[in-house]
Amino acid sequence: MAAQAEDKAAPSAPAAVSAPAAAAAPAAAAPAAATAATAAAPAAKNVAPVLNTGDTAWMLVCAALVLLMTPGLAFFYGGMVRSKNVLSTMMHSFVAMGIVGVQWAVVGYSLAFGPDLGHGLLGDFSKFMLHGLISFGKDGTPIYALFQNVPTEPGAIPEYVFAMYQAMFAIITVALISGTLAERLKFSAWCVFVLLWTTLVYDPLAHWVWMSDGWLFKMGALDFAGGTVVHLSSGISALAALLFLGKRHGFPTERMAPHNLPFTLLGVGLLWFGWFGFNAGSAIVGPNCSDAAGGLAALAFTTTTLAPAAAGLSWMIAEWIHGGKPSALGFGSGVVAGLVVITPAAGFVEPGTSIIMGLLAGVICYLGVMAKAKFKYDDSLDVLGVHALGGSTGALMTGVFATVGATGLLSGNMKQFVTQLVAVGAAGLYAFVVTLVIAFVINKTIGLRVEKEDEIIGLDETLHSEHAYN
């Protein structure tokens, strides 16, 4: 994004468009590769952005696909809990859509993608309430700010579209954490947690990694669509919150089998479907890519097909060998593990490499989930084994296998792998420490956990006065 950083004062475009969102230089998805590509491009000054309707249509679809992932996650998680807690578990995902949806418009987008306050740590408040994304000419004609992925070339989308696309990422990230805390978490505590965590953890991390002024972005960290920002941060944060919440009543002696695996498999399908928007849409910024719906999106779409397919198979085979039988839950969990691992690398690796990454992901994440029995921690729905381990593994594998628009360790670029280590360590440590503080404060004020009697009866009835099955 060197060219983007240098060309922040782009001139206003004629008629119904204005200066691009490059004035704030949000860098949605492929930072270091985009840096190299745009730096190598000839400096074409004073190129007015031109609205690209094809890219705009594609990004609107991608935003809708990513939003669908959160209801998909609700089904995925809801099927894995006991029947007395299915509604309360699904509500964790759905209420995140409401809280983060509003938070993102009020302050979240500005903190994540507003101009840097200093040192690449956080955006300012200039985009508070999405201010500045629309203005009006003297004749009352609306003038929309544009987000332009490569500011030296024409072609842009309304910044409203970019802002809403990124909102969907923020929504599902915090919802992922709920899988660890299911079946004993107060709903009121969850609502407060969602607001605080998104503001204090997610927004800064998005700025670090995906803004051209972010310190990890400038260091050259590769995260195509959220290995560190989304999966590592949510998984590590789940661990921090778990330290205060404790184990479910009856764990591990009481049987706590999933009550509706068809729900869970439906969730897997919805997640995989939505993930194409998650990864392929993130090509809005990428190497040698001046349009969102181009070759890089096609590559990300391909790797997002192959990696989870391979991971589902490798998890199933590992389980078959280890446990004697393949399970539907195992294959579905493997698919999600593959999606997690390929997310940071989706536009940086070739299709064959994505298969290798998927095969490794299925086995690694399966072993990570099996560790729960050995260490006896109660991660209800395996967020640590799939998202924390999968997200960090994917980010590090990106530093090893990258060949498209960037090079990794196997191509002789040791520096990139070290940068990925720094990014994983910094993002993980920050998320863990801040989440510890958030959980401590909530636990000391309104409390994190429901009463034992409420937990035994079931949270659907005691917290929501509802029953999933009458």
C-alpha positions in Angstrom: 0.0 0.0 0.0 2.9 2.4 -0.4 1.2 4.1 -3.3 -2.0 4.3 -1.2 -0.2 5.9 1.7 1.5 8.4 -0.6 -1.6 9.4 -2.5 -4.0 10.1 0.3 -5.0 13.5 -1.2 -6.8 12.1 -4.2 -8.8 14.7 -6.0 -12.6 14.8 -6.0 -14.2 12.9 -8.7 -17.0 14.5 -10.8 -20.7 14.1 -10.5 -22.0 11.6 -7.9 -18.6 10.4 -6.5 -16.1 12.1 -4.3 -12.6 11.4 -3.0 -11.9 7.7 -2.3 -11.8 6.0 1.0 -8.1 5.9 0.4 -8.1 9.2 2.2 -8.2 6.9 5.2 -6.3 4.2 3.4 -8.3 1.1 4.7 -6.5 -2.0 3.5 -9.1 -4.7 3.7 -7.4 -8.0 3.1 -3.9 -8.6 1.6 -1.6 -6.1 3.2 2.0 -7.0 2.4 1.3 -8.3 -1.1 -0.6 -5.2 -1.9 2.2 -3.1 -0.6 4.7 -4.8 -3.0 2.3 -4.6 -5.9 1.3 -1.0 -5.6 4.9 0.1 -4.8 6.0 -1.5 -8.0 3.2 0.1 -10.1 4.0 3.3 -11.9 3.0 6.3 -9.9 -0.1 7.8 -11.6 -0.9 10.9 -9.7 -4.3 12.7 -9.7 -6.3 9.7 -11.0 -9.9 10.4 -10.0 -11.7 7.3 -8.7 -14.4 5.8 -10.9 -17.3 3.8 -9.5 -17.0 0.2 -10.6 -20.6 -1.2 -10.6 -19.4 -4.8 -11.2 -17.1 -4.7 -8.2 -19.8 -3.0 -6.2 -22.3 -5.7 -7.0 -19.8 -8.4 -6.1 -19.0 -6.8 -2.7 -22.6 -6.4 -1.8 -23.1 -10.1 -2.4 -20.0 -10.9 -0.4 -21.2 -8.8 2.5 -24.5 -10.7 2.5 -22.6 -14.0 2.4 -20.5 -13.1 5.4 -23.6 -12.0 7.4 -25.1 -15.4 6.7 -22.1 -17.0 8.4 -23.3 -15.8 11.8 -26.8 -17.6 11.6 -24.8 -20.5 10.2 -22.6 -20.4 13.3 -25.7 -20.3 15.5 -26.9 -23.6 13.9 -23.4 -25.1 14.1 -23.1 -24.3 17.9 -26.8 -24.8 18.6 -26.8 -28.4 17.4 -23.8 -29.3 19.6 -25.3 -28.3 23.0 -28.0 -30.0 25.0 -31.6 -29.4 24.1 -32.2 -27.3 27.2 -29.6 -24.7 26.0 -30.1 -24.6 22.3 -32.0 -21.2 22.1 -29.6 -19.5 24.6 -26.6 -20.7 22.6 -28.1 -19.5 19.3 -29.0 -16.2 20.9 -25.3 -15.5 21.5 -24.8 -15.3 17.8 -27.9 -13.5 16.9 -27.6 -10.8 19.5 -24.1 -10.2 18.3 -25.6 -9.2 15.0 -27.6 -6.5 16.8 -25.0 -5.2 19.2 -22.0 -5.2 16.8 -24.2 -4.0 14.0 -24.9 -0.8 15.9 -21.5 -0.5 17.5 -19.7 -0.7 14.2 -21.7 2.2 12.7 -21.4 4.4 15.8 -17.7 3.9 16.5 -16.2 0.6 15.4 -15.6 1.3 11.8 -13.9 4.6 12.7 -11.7 2.9 15.3 -10.7 0.2 12.9 -10.5 2.0 9.5 -10.3 5.7 10.4 -7.1 7.7 10.0 -4.4 6.6 12.4 -4.3 8.3 15.8 -0.6 7.5 16.1 1.9 4.6 16.1 -0.4 2.4 14.0 -2.5 1.4 17.0 -6.0 2.8 16.4 -8.1 4.9 14.1 -9.5 8.2 15.1 -13.2 9.3 15.5 -13.5 11.1 12.1 -15.9 8.4 10.8 -18.1 8.4 14.0 -21.6 7.4 13.0 -20.2 6.7 9.5 -19.7 10.4 9.1 -18.3 11.6 5.8 -19.3 8.5 3.8 -22.0 10.6 2.1 -22.4 14.4 1.4 -24.6 16.5 -0.8 -23.8 18.9 -3.6 -25.3 22.3 -4.0 -28.2 20.9 -6.0 -28.8 18.3 -3.3 -27.3 15.4 -5.3 -25.8 12.8 -3.0 -22.0 12.4 -3.2 -20.7 9.1 -2.0 -17.2 8.5 -0.7 -15.5 5.7 -2.5 -13.2 3.0 -1.3 -10.5 2.5 -3.9 -8.3 -0.6 -3.6 -5.5 0.6 -5.9 -5.5 4.4 -5.9 -3.3 4.7 -9.0 -5.9 3.1 -11.1 -9.6 3.8 -11.7 -12.2 1.5 -10.2 -13.8 1.9 -6.8 -16.8 0.9 -4.7 -18.9 3.1 -2.4 -17.3 3.2 1.1 -20.6 2.3 2.5 -20.2 -1.1 0.9 -16.7 -1.6 2.3 -17.9 -0.5 5.8 -20.7 -3.0 5.8 -18.6 -5.8 4.4 -16.2 -5.2 7.3 -19.1 -5.0 9.8 -19.9 -8.6 9.0 -16.4 -9.7 10.0 -16.7 -7.9 13.3 -20.1 -9.6 14.0 -19.0 -13.2 13.5 -15.6 -12.8 15.3 -17.1 -12.1 18.7 -19.8 -14.7 18.1 -17.1 -17.3 17.7 -16.1 -16.8 21.4 -19.5 -17.9 22.7 -18.8 -21.6 21.7 -16.3 -21.9 24.6 -18.7 -20.3 27.1 -21.9 -22.1 26.1 -24.4 -23.6 28.7 -23.4 -21.6 31.7 -22.9 -17.9 30.7 -25.3 -15.1 31.8 -27.0 -13.5 28.8 -26.6 -10.0 30.4 -22.9 -10.6 30.8 -22.6 -11.8 27.2 -24.2 -8.6 25.9 -21.8 -6.4 27.8 -18.9 -8.6 26.8 -19.8 -8.3 23.1 -19.8 -4.5 23.2 -16.5 -4.2 25.2 -14.6 -6.9 23.4 -15.5 -5.6 19.9 -14.5 -2.1 20.9 -11.3 -2.9 22.8 -10.0 -6.0 21.1 -11.3 -6.4 17.6 -11.3 -2.8 16.4 -7.6 -2.2 17.3 -6.5 -5.5 15.8 -8.3 -4.8 12.6 -6.5 -1.4 12.5 -3.1 -3.0 13.2 -3.4 -5.6 10.4 -5.6 -4.2 7.7 -4.9 -0.4 7.7 -2.0 0.9 5.7 -1.0 2.9 8.8 -1.3 -0.1 11.1 1.9 -1.2 12.7 1.6 -4.9 11.7 0.6 -3.8 8.2 3.7 -1.7 7.8 5.8 -4.5 9.2 4.5 -6.7 6.3 2.3 -9.2 8.2 0.1 -11.3 5.8 -3.5 -11.9 6.8 -5.7 -12.2 3.7 -9.0 -12.4 5.5 -8.6 -12.8 9.2 -6.4 -15.6 10.5 -5.0 -13.3 13.3 -7.7 -10.6 13.4 -10.7 -13.1 13.5 -9.8 -16.6 14.4 -6.7 -16.3 16.6 -8.1 -13.4 18.5 -11.4 -15.1 19.2 -9.9 -18.4 20.2 -7.3 -16.9 22.5 -10.0 -14.6 24.0 -12.2 -17.6 24.6 -9.4 -19.1 26.7 -9.1 -15.9 28.8 -12.8 -15.8 29.5 -12.9 -19.5 30.3 -10.4 -18.9 33.2 -13.1 -16.9 35.0 -16.1 -18.9 33.9 -15.0 -22.4 35.0 -16.4 -25.8 34.0 -20.0 -26.7 33.4 -21.8 -28.4 36.3 -21.2 -32.2 35.8 -18.2 -31.8 33.5 -16.4 -34.2 32.7 -18.4 -37.0 34.4 -21.8 -36.2 33.0 -22.6 -37.0 29.4 -23.1 -33.8 27.4 -23.6 -35.1 23.9 -24.9 -32.9 21.0 -28.6 -32.9 20.9 -29.1 -32.2 17.1 -26.2 -33.0 14.8 -28.3 -32.2 11.7 -28.4 -28.6 13.0 -24.7 -28.7 13.2 -24.2 -30.0 9.7 -26.6 -27.4 8.4 -24.4 -24.8 10.2 -21.3 -26.3 8.5 -22.9 -25.9 5.1 -24.0 -22.3 5.7 -20.5 -21.4 7.1 -18.8 -22.9 4.1 -21.2 -21.1 1.7 -20.7 -17.8 3.5 -17.0 -18.3 3.7 -16.7 -17.7 -0.1 -17.7 -14.1 0.6 -15.4 -14.0 3.6 -12.3 -15.0 1.6 -13.0 -14.2 -2.0 -14.4 -10.8 -1.1 -11.2 -10.0 0.7 -9.5 -9.7 -2.7 -10.7 -6.2 -2.7 -7.1 -5.4 -1.9 -4.5 -7.7 -3.3 -1.4 -8.1 -5.5 -1.8 -6.7 -9.0 -5.6 -6.5 -8.5 -7.4 -3.3 -9.3 -10.8 -4.8 -9.1 -12.6 -6.8 -6.3 -14.2 -9.4 -8.7 -11.0 -10.5 -10.5 -8.4 -13.2 -10.6 -7.4 -12.9 -7.0 -11.0 -13.4 -5.9 -11.1 -16.5 -8.2 -7.9 -17.9 -6.5 -9.3 -17.3 -3.0 -12.6 -18.9 -4.0 -10.6 -22.0 -5.3 -8.5 -22.3 -2.2 -11.6 -21.9 0.0 -13.1 -24.9 -1.8 -10.0 -27.2 -1.6 -8.6 -26.6 1.9 -11.8 -27.4 3.8 -12.5 -30.4 1.6 -9.0 -31.8 2.4 -9.3 -30.9 6.1 -12.7 -32.6 6.4 -11.2 -35.8 5.0 -8.0 -35.7 7.1 -10.0 -35.1 10.3 -12.4 -37.9 9.5 -9.5 -40.3 8.7 -7.6 -39.3 11.9 -10.7 -39.9 13.9 -11.4 -43.2 12.1 -7.9 -44.5 12.9 -7.9 -43.1 16.5 -11.5 -43.8 17.5 -12.5 -46.7 15.2 -15.4 -44.9 13.5 -15.8 -41.8 11.4 -18.4 -39.3 12.6 -20.5 -36.6 11.0 -19.4 -34.2 13.7 -15.8 -35.0 12.9 -16.1 -34.4 9.2 -18.0 -31.1 9.8 -15.4 -29.9 12.4 -12.7 -30.8 9.9 -14.3 -28.6 7.2 -14.5 -25.7 9.6 -10.8 -26.2 10.6 -9.8 -26.1 7.0 -11.7 -22.9 6.4 -10.0 -21.4 9.4 -6.5 -22.4 8.4 -6.9 -21.2 4.8 -8.4 -17.8 5.7 -5.1 -15.9 6.2 -3.5 -17.6 3.1 -6.4 -17.7 0.7 -5.0 -15.3 -1.8 -1.3 -16.0 -1.2 -1.0 -19.7 -2.0 -1.7 -21.9 -5.0 -4.5 -24.5 -5.1 -2.2 -27.4 -4.6 -0.7 -25.8 -1.5 -4.2 -25.2 -0.1 -4.8 -28.9 -0.3 -1.6 -29.6 1.7 -2.7 -26.9 4.3 -6.1 -28.5 4.6 -4.7 -32.0 5.2 -2.4 -30.6 7.9 -5.2 -28.6 9.4 -7.6 -31.5 9.9 -5.0 -33.5 11.8 -3.6 -30.6 13.8 -7.0 -29.3 14.9 -8.2 -32.9 15.7 -5.3 -33.4 18.0 -5.9 -29.9 19.5 -9.5 -30.9 20.3 -8.4 -34.3 21.7 -6.1 -32.4 24.1 -9.2 -31.2 25.9 -9.8 -34.6 27.4 -6.2 -34.8 28.6 -6.0 -31.4 30.2 -9.6 -31.4 31.4 -10.6 -27.9 30.5 -14.2 -27.3 29.5 -14.1 -25.7 26.1 -17.8 -26.5 25.3 -17.7 -26.4 21.5 -14.0 -26.6 20.7 -13.2 -23.0 19.9 -9.6 -23.3 21.2 -8.8 -26.4 19.2 -10.3 -25.1 16.0 -10.0 -21.3 16.0 -7.1 -20.5 18.3 -5.0 -23.4 17.0 -6.3 -23.2 13.5 -5.9 -19.5 13.2 -2.4 -19.4 14.5 -1.4 -22.4 12.4 -2.9 -20.8 9.2 -1.1 -17.5 9.9 2.3 -19.3 10.3 1.7 -21.6 7.3 1.1 -18.4 5.3 4.6 -17.3 6.2 5.9 -20.7 5.0 3.9 -21.5 1.8 3.1 -18.0 0.3 4.0 -17.8 -3.4 1.4 -15.5 -4.8 2.1 -11.8 -4.5 4.4 -12.5 -1.6 7.0 -15.2 -0.7 7.4 -17.3 2.4 9.9 -19.5 4.0 9.9 -22.2 1.4 10.7 -19.6 -1.2 13.7 -18.4 0.8 12.0 -15.5 2.6 12.8 -16.2 6.2 11.9 -12.6 7.1 8.2 -13.2 6.2 8.0 -16.2 8.5 9.5 -14.2 11.4 7.0 -11.4 10.7 4.1 -13.9 10.9 5.5 -15.1 14.3 5.5 -11.5 15.5 2.0 -10.9 14.3 0.6 -14.1 15.9 2.4 -13.4 19.2 1.4 -9.7 19.3 -2.3 -10.3 18.4 -2.6 -13.3 20.7 -1.0 -11.6 23.7 -3.1 -8.4 23.2 -6.3 -10.3 22.8 -5.6 -12.5 25.9 -4.6 -9.7 28.2 -7.4 -7.3 27.3 -10.0 -10.1 27.5 -8.7 -11.1 30.9 -9.4 -7.5 32.1 -12.9 -7.4 30.5 -13.9 -10.8 32.0 -12.5 -9.7 35.4 -14.5 -6.5 35.4 -17.7 -8.2 34.3 -17.3 -11.0 36.8 -16.8 -8.6 39.6 -19.8 -6.4 38.7 -22.7 -8.3 37.2 -21.2 -11.8 37.2 -20.3 -14.0 34.3 -22.0 -17.3 35.3 -25.6 -18.3 36.0 -26.6 -19.9 39.3 -26.1 -23.7 39.6 -29.9 -24.3 39.8 -30.4 -22.3 36.6 -27.7 -24.2 34.8 -29.2 -27.6 35.8 -32.7 -26.6 34.7 -31.4 -25.1 31.4 -30.7 -21.6 30.2 -33.5 -21.6 27.6 -36.1 -21.6 30.4 -34.3 -19.7 33.1 -32.8 -16.9 31.0 -35.3 -16.6 28.1 -38.6 -18.3 29.4 -38.6 -20.3 26.2 -38.3 -23.9 25.0 -36.8 -25.0 21.7 -39.1 -28.1 21.6 -42.6 -28.2 23.0 
